């Protein structure tokens, strides 16, 4: 486990606007798990053929996904977008 934090990019209101409360809670839970991985989070999710860059991870049984950046230089995971199909 690492001491990496996570944050919304650019901010929480932009990323989570209009999402159900349960979805936001699941996104925050996953962001905490990704931050605990530290620099290993650069290899989690899609695309599977390369490391780093904008990554995607399914949420709630494939009913949506989050897009995130794991930035070792900042020692932080940034949640950039949430797509929710409902």
QUIFEN-V92169 format. One record per helix or strand of 3 or more residues. SS is the DSSP state (H for helix, E for strand). FROM is the first residue (numbers start at 1). TO is the last residue. If there is no record, write none. Layout:
ss=SS from=FROM to=TO
ss=SS from=FROM to=TO
This chain:
ss=E from=5 to=8
ss=H from=12 to=16
ss=H from=21 to=43
ss=E from=55 to=59
ss=E from=64 to=71
ss=E from=76 to=84
